[in-house]
Amino acid sequence: MKKVLLTLSLATLTLLIANENAPQKGKRVPPQEAISACSGKAENSSCSVTTPRGNTIEGSCKNTPDGKYFACIPTNHKPRRK
């Protein structure tokens, strides 16, 4: 019985930690390339990011709406609807 309780406790703790570190549903995380493109730059500085397909996207360095990230946001970016 103790082993079952210990196993369930560890599984619950693992799920709680994983859920806390996971991006929230509906919240997007900028790609690392977009974050790196603004490293050391001021807000509203121009930036560019090369996509995995080889396209270059021009934008400006801004904070995400939740304030967690400072990244290159494309010039033609339209905020997502809720």
Secondary structure, 3 states (H helix, E strand, C coil): CHHHHHHHHHHHHHHHHHHHHCCCCCCCCCCHHHHHHCCCCCCCCEEEEECCCCCEEEEEEEECCCCCCEEEEECCCCCCCC
